[in-house]
Amino acid sequence: MRTLRMLCATTLISEFFVIGFAGLVAMKSDLSMATVWTVSGIAMGLCVLLCGMLRWPWALQVGWVLQFGLVLSGFVVPVMFFLGAVFAGLWWASIHYGRHIDEAKVRFAAMDAAAEAKAAAEAQAASESESEVEAEAEARAGAATGRSAADGTPEGGPAGDGPAGGGTVRGGTVGAGPAGDGAPRAASDSA
């Protein structure tokens, strides 16, 4: 309803000025100045009041009465037949297209909310999938560590792979051999 109210309020404010200018033109007619400004003042005040009351459906109906009165003012100022018809058309367009735009905004908001919910569900599923993969990898790593301890291989890796293997190797300690190649030294080499 926000777009509808904005469009209708714009039309009413424009009519406010047109009615004021029509009142100036109508002062040249046979009507007294008091009559012209009483009628014009009421119509102008109604335009401003309706701007604030457009949230209620009855205000649109009162707006149609104002449009009809604007067309009828053409009997006093002939150009108002044309201007009244133009503003009646603008009033119709404001209501018609304002409703369509507001309905479209509601549909787009619903589509955006659905897309956000879908994206959140996919992110949640991806997060759960990652957690399952991590748990599986930890289980595999735990199983591999259990096998290493069972066959006597140091936890860091296979025997004889240098200081990274950690610990001792059967028949000697891990260290730099005579060639400095990281091969195990025999107990006799350590002396």
Secondary structure, 3 states (H helix, E strand, C coil): CHHHHHHHHHHHHHHHHHHHHHHHHHCCCCCCHHHHHHHHHHHHHHHHHHHHHCCCHHHHHHHHHHHHHHHHHHHCCCHHHHHHHHHHHHHHHHHHHHHHHHHHHHHHHHHHHHHHHHHHHHHHHHHHHHHHHHHHHHHHHHHHHHHHHHCCCCCCCCCCCCHHHCCEECCEECCCCCCCCCCCEECCCCC
